Structure formats: structure tokens, C-alpha cells
Amino acid sequence: MKSIQYATKLAEILNKNTLPAKAFHAKIPQEERIKIFEGFRQFKHRILVATEIFGRGIDIEKINIVFNFDMPPESDSYLHRVGRAGRFGTKGLAISFIESEEDKNVLDAIQKRFEVKIGELPSSIDASSYMNN
């Protein structure tokens, strides 16, 4: 429940700073979810703030940034969720919030399984690393 509140608040802050973000979580009615999904498909939104509800089976092109609240329970779910950023030949950035020892264990399993190193969020990020020119 806390992650839904955080996801909603982060999307509000991003929008106030002229960054076209949408939160996607279980408390949003299905009709509104469809509208959000269509907004992404029509390129009205480029930043997704996701909770566990946003996983497999949803293909949206050109999402630039995915924020993850609630680490998924296993590496496959993580891959499907962060894979929303940078699909179809575009660049993307995924930011995941690690809150507990359980989250850290999932992150460790992800790094081991996919042979990647996922570091801490740097103090600045070059926009060219997640935005196509």
C-alpha cells in the first residue's frame, strides 16, 4: 500500500516539473488503466512509475524511464518490468527502490542470473543515456 502512495506522489512531482509521468498501480480502476496505457501508446507519456501490477504482457514502445517501487519477487518479473524502458531499439533507464533485505536479496539474484552490475543511482544522469537524439 505504501508503494502505491509513493508511486502516485512521484508521478505528481515529475508532472509538476514538466516531465510526462504516469503512475500505474492496483488502486487505479481498469477503465483508467486503459486510458493510461493508450496515453503511452500515443506517446503522450514517456515516464512510467510502476508497482507490481505492471509486468508481463504489456507492450508499450518508447518508454524512456521506469521507476520501480516494490521489487518484484523474482528475476523474471524484474526483467519484464524494467524491460518496458528502452524497447524496440530505443534507449531507456530503470530506477528501482531497494527498501529491505528481501529487496536486496532479489537484486543480488537478478545481478547473478543476468550477469550484470546494478549500481546505486548516481547524483546526475546524462539524458543521452536514456533518450534517443
Backbone as numpy.savetxt, mean C-alpha at the origin, in Angstrom:
# Nx Ny Nz CAx CAy CAz Cx Cy Cz
-8.71 -2.76 14.15 -9.54 -1.57 14.15 -8.66 -0.31 14.15
-7.58 -0.35 14.93 -6.69 0.81 14.99 -6.09 1.10 13.62
-5.77 0.07 12.87 -5.16 0.29 11.55 -6.12 0.98 10.60
-7.42 0.72 10.73 -8.41 1.40 9.89 -8.40 2.89 10.18
-8.36 3.24 11.45 -8.31 4.66 11.83 -7.03 5.31 11.31
-5.90 4.63 11.45 -4.63 5.18 10.97 -4.62 5.32 9.45
-5.13 4.31 8.76 -5.17 4.36 7.30 -6.03 5.53 6.83
-7.18 5.70 7.45 -8.07 6.79 7.08 -7.42 8.14 7.35
-6.78 8.29 8.50 -6.13 9.55 8.84 -4.98 9.85 7.89
-4.16 8.86 7.57 -3.04 9.09 6.64 -3.56 9.53 5.28
-4.60 8.90 4.79 -5.17 9.31 3.49 -5.67 10.75 3.56
-6.28 11.13 4.67 -6.74 12.53 4.84 -5.56 13.49 4.80
-4.50 13.17 5.51 -3.31 14.04 5.55 -2.69 14.16 4.16
-2.56 13.06 3.46 -1.99 13.09 2.12 -2.84 13.95 1.19
-4.15 13.80 1.26 -5.04 14.61 0.41 -4.96 16.09 0.74
-4.83 16.44 2.02 -4.68 17.84 2.41 -3.41 18.43 1.85
-2.43 17.58 1.58 -1.16 18.02 1.00 -1.11 17.77 -0.51
-2.26 17.74 -1.12 -2.46 17.59 -2.57 -1.87 16.30 -3.15
-1.86 15.25 -2.36 -1.44 13.94 -2.86 -2.69 13.06 -2.96
-3.04 12.61 -4.16 -4.32 11.93 -4.38 -4.36 10.51 -3.81
-4.64 10.40 -2.52 -4.63 9.11 -1.84 -6.03 8.65 -1.47
-6.18 7.33 -1.38 -7.44 6.74 -0.92 -7.11 5.61 0.06
-7.84 5.59 1.16 -7.76 4.47 2.09 -8.72 3.39 1.63
-8.33 2.14 1.83 -9.16 1.01 1.43 -9.15 0.03 2.59
-10.32 -0.15 3.23 -10.39 -1.02 4.42 -11.78 -1.62 4.58
-11.92 -2.51 5.54 -13.14 -3.31 5.73 -14.36 -2.49 6.13
-14.17 -1.34 6.70 -15.32 -0.54 7.16 -15.98 0.26 6.03
-15.37 0.28 4.86 -15.94 1.00 3.72 -17.00 0.11 3.08
-18.21 0.64 2.89 -19.26 -0.17 2.24 -18.85 -0.59 0.83
-19.36 -1.73 0.39 -18.99 -2.29 -0.91 -19.19 -1.29 -2.05
-20.28 -0.54 -2.02 -20.55 0.43 -3.08 -19.44 1.48 -3.16
-18.98 1.95 -2.01 -17.89 2.93 -1.97 -16.57 2.29 -2.40
-16.34 1.04 -2.03 -15.13 0.33 -2.48 -15.06 0.29 -4.00
-16.19 0.02 -4.62 -16.24 -0.04 -6.09 -15.89 1.32 -6.67
-16.41 2.41 -6.08 -16.10 3.76 -6.55 -14.61 4.05 -6.41
-14.03 3.66 -5.29 -12.58 3.87 -5.08 -11.80 3.08 -6.13
-12.15 1.83 -6.31 -11.50 0.98 -7.30 -11.57 1.62 -8.68
-12.73 2.11 -9.06 -12.89 2.76 -10.36 -12.06 4.04 -10.45
-11.95 4.79 -9.36 -11.11 5.98 -9.34 -9.66 5.65 -9.62
-9.17 4.54 -9.08 -7.80 4.11 -9.38 -7.69 3.68 -10.84
-8.66 2.96 -11.32 -8.60 2.51 -12.71 -8.64 3.67 -13.69
-9.28 4.77 -13.30 -9.37 5.96 -14.15 -8.23 6.93 -13.86
-7.26 6.52 -13.05 -6.06 7.30 -12.72 -6.37 8.59 -11.95
-7.47 8.63 -11.22 -7.79 9.78 -10.37 -7.00 9.73 -9.07
-6.66 8.53 -8.63 -5.90 8.32 -7.40 -4.62 7.57 -7.75
-3.53 7.91 -7.10 -2.26 7.23 -7.37 -1.65 6.64 -6.12
-2.20 6.96 -4.95 -1.63 6.48 -3.70 -2.69 5.68 -2.95
-2.34 4.47 -2.60 -3.24 3.57 -1.89 -2.76 3.38 -0.47
-3.64 3.59 0.50 -3.36 3.30 1.90 -4.21 2.08 2.23
-3.56 0.93 2.39 -4.28 -0.35 2.46 -4.21 -0.99 3.84
-5.29 -1.69 4.16 -5.28 -2.61 5.29 -5.41 -4.00 4.70
-5.58 -5.00 5.51 -5.55 -6.40 5.06 -6.59 -6.70 3.97
-7.64 -5.94 3.87 -8.70 -6.24 2.90 -8.20 -6.17 1.46
-7.17 -5.39 1.21 -6.72 -5.17 -0.17 -5.61 -6.16 -0.48
-5.96 -7.26 -1.08 -4.98 -8.29 -1.36 -5.09 -8.82 -2.76
-5.27 -10.11 -2.87 -5.31 -10.77 -4.17 -6.52 -10.39 -4.99
-6.36 -10.54 -6.29 -7.50 -10.46 -7.18 -7.90 -9.06 -7.61
-7.14 -8.05 -7.21 -7.48 -6.69 -7.60 -6.33 -6.15 -8.43
-6.58 -5.92 -9.70 -5.55 -5.41 -10.60 -5.85 -3.96 -10.95
-4.96 -3.10 -10.54 -5.08 -1.68 -10.85 -3.73 -1.24 -11.39
-3.75 -0.58 -12.53 -2.51 -0.08 -13.13 -2.08 1.22 -12.47
-0.79 1.45 -12.47 -0.18 2.73 -12.15 -0.45 3.28 -10.75
-0.50 2.41 -9.76 -0.49 2.91 -8.38 0.97 3.21 -8.08
1.26 4.42 -7.63 2.64 4.80 -7.37 3.11 4.38 -5.98
2.25 4.52 -4.99 2.66 4.23 -3.61 1.57 3.42 -2.92
2.00 2.38 -2.20 1.10 1.60 -1.34 1.62 1.72 0.08
0.76 2.16 0.99 1.06 2.17 2.42 0.38 0.95 3.02
1.11 0.18 3.81 0.55 -1.00 4.46 0.45 -0.79 5.96
-0.76 -0.77 6.44 -1.01 -0.89 7.86 -1.36 -2.35 8.03
-1.11 -2.94 9.15 -1.37 -4.37 9.35 -0.50 -5.20 8.41
0.58 -5.70 8.90 1.37 -6.63 8.09 0.50 -7.85 7.82
0.52 -8.34 6.59 -0.25 -9.55 6.30 0.35 -10.73 7.06
-0.44 -11.78 7.22 0.02 -12.91 8.04 1.14 -13.74 7.42
1.31 -13.69 6.10 2.38 -14.46 5.48 2.90 -13.76 4.23
4.02 -14.27 3.72 4.74 -13.59 2.65 3.96 -13.50 1.34
3.17 -14.50 0.99 2.39 -14.43 -0.26 1.42 -13.26 -0.23
0.74 -13.07 0.88 -0.20 -11.95 1.00 0.52 -10.62 0.89
1.71 -10.54 1.49 2.50 -9.31 1.41 2.87 -9.02 -0.04
3.34 -10.02 -0.75 3.74 -9.85 -2.14 2.57 -9.36 -2.99
1.39 -9.94 -2.79 0.22 -9.52 -3.56 -0.17 -8.09 -3.24
-0.05 -7.71 -1.98 -0.45 -6.36 -1.60 0.54 -5.31 -2.09
1.82 -5.49 -1.84 2.80 -4.48 -2.27 2.99 -4.51 -3.77
2.64 -5.61 -4.39 2.74 -5.71 -5.84 1.77 -4.81 -6.57
0.88 -4.15 -5.85 -0.04 -3.20 -6.47 0.71 -1.97 -6.94
1.84 -1.66 -6.30 2.65 -0.50 -6.70 3.63 -0.94 -7.77
3.72 -0.17 -8.82 4.71 -0.45 -9.85 4.35 -1.59 -10.77
3.11 -1.82 -10.99 2.70 -2.90 -11.91 2.71 -2.43 -13.35
2.70 -3.39 -14.25 2.55 -3.13 -15.68 3.64 -2.20 -16.21
4.88 -2.41 -15.75 6.00 -1.66 -16.27 6.19 -0.27 -15.68
5.48 0.05 -14.61 5.66 1.34 -13.96 6.47 1.17 -12.68
6.93 2.29 -12.15 7.68 2.26 -10.90 6.70 2.34 -9.74
7.15 1.89 -8.57 6.28 1.96 -7.40 7.06 1.89 -6.11
6.40 2.29 -5.04 6.99 2.31 -3.70 5.99 1.70 -2.74
6.46 0.83 -1.87 5.62 0.25 -0.83 6.22 0.61 0.52
5.38 1.13 1.41 5.80 1.48 2.76 4.96 0.67 3.73
5.62 -0.11 4.57 4.92 -0.97 5.53 5.25 -0.56 6.95
4.24 -0.51 7.79 4.42 -0.15 9.19 4.59 -1.42 10.01
5.72 -1.51 10.71 6.03 -2.67 11.54 5.81 -2.24 12.98
4.82 -2.86 13.64 4.43 -2.41 14.96 4.78 -3.40 16.07
4.82 -4.67 15.77 4.97 -5.68 16.82 6.08 -6.67 16.46
6.39 -7.52 17.40 7.36 -8.59 17.15 6.82 -9.54 16.09
5.52 -9.77 16.09 4.89 -10.62 15.07 5.07 -10.02 13.68
4.88 -8.69 13.56 5.11 -8.01 12.28 6.56 -8.18 11.84
7.48 -8.03 12.78 8.91 -8.17 12.46 9.21 -9.59 11.97
8.60 -10.58 12.59 8.81 -11.96 12.16 8.30 -12.19 10.75
7.15 -11.60 10.41 6.62 -11.71 9.04 7.58 -11.03 8.07
8.07 -9.84 8.44 9.01 -9.13 7.57 10.28 -9.95 7.37
10.79 -10.55 8.42 11.98 -11.40 8.31 11.72 -12.57 7.36
10.55 -13.18 7.47 10.20 -14.31 6.60 10.10 -13.85 5.13
9.55 -12.67 4.92 9.43 -12.12 3.56 10.82 -11.91 2.97
11.71 -11.29 3.74 13.06 -11.02 3.25 13.80 -12.32 2.92
13.62 -13.31 3.77 14.29 -14.59 3.53 13.71 -15.29 2.31
12.40 -15.36 2.21 11.76 -16.08 1.10 12.06 -15.46 -0.25
12.01 -14.13 -0.33 12.20 -13.46 -1.61 13.62 -12.94 -1.81
14.50 -13.24 -0.86 15.91 -12.87 -0.93 16.08 -11.38 -1.21
15.40 -10.56 -0.38 15.47 -9.11 -0.49 15.79 -8.52 0.88
16.26 -7.31 0.87 16.49 -6.56 2.10 15.55 -5.37 2.09
14.65 -5.33 3.04 13.70 -4.22 3.16 14.16 -3.38 4.34
14.68 -2.21 4.03 15.25 -1.34 5.05 14.24 -0.40 5.66
14.72 0.34 6.64 13.89 1.36 7.27 13.64 2.49 6.28
12.54 3.20 6.50 12.19 4.32 5.64 13.25 5.42 5.78
13.86 5.82 4.67 14.87 6.89 4.74 14.21 8.24 5.02
15.01 9.20 5.42 14.46 10.52 5.73 13.96 11.24 4.48
14.48 10.89 3.32 13.96 11.45 2.07 13.99 10.37 0.99
13.06 10.49 0.06 12.96 9.51 -1.02 12.88 10.28 -2.33
13.73 9.95 -3.25 13.73 10.58 -4.57 12.49 10.13 -5.33
11.67 11.08 -5.74 10.41 10.78 -6.43 10.64 9.96 -7.70
11.80 10.10 -8.32 12.06 9.34 -9.55 12.18 7.84 -9.27
12.33 7.45 -8.01 12.41 6.03 -7.69 11.04 5.36 -7.71
9.96 6.12 -7.66 8.62 5.52 -7.69 7.67 6.20 -8.67
8.14 7.18 -9.43 7.31 7.86 -10.42 8.00 7.78 -11.78
7.26 7.39 -12.80 7.81 7.42 -14.15 7.87 8.86 -14.63
8.86 9.14 -15.46 8.99 10.51 -16.00 7.92 10.85 -16.98
